[in-house]
Amino acid sequence: MSIKQNPDKEYADKVRKKLKENGGYCPCLLEKIPDTKCMCKEFRESEEGICHCGLYIKEKD
């Protein structure tokens, strides 16, 4: 399994800026709890796919 950053650098930079402004919590989720801290629990536990904010992509090798 591999985790990659979104290849769209401009988009990734915007999301990272929002993460910084939001204290490291996913800007796409309303609650600020440990489970929504980037990388969110839902993404960490998924087998593959894209995280809520689109910053990370998880692929099976």
Secondary structure, DSSP 8 states (H G I E B T S, - for coil): -EEEE-S-HHHHHHHHHHHHHTTTB-TT-S--SGGGBSS-HHHHH-SSEE-TTSSEEEE--
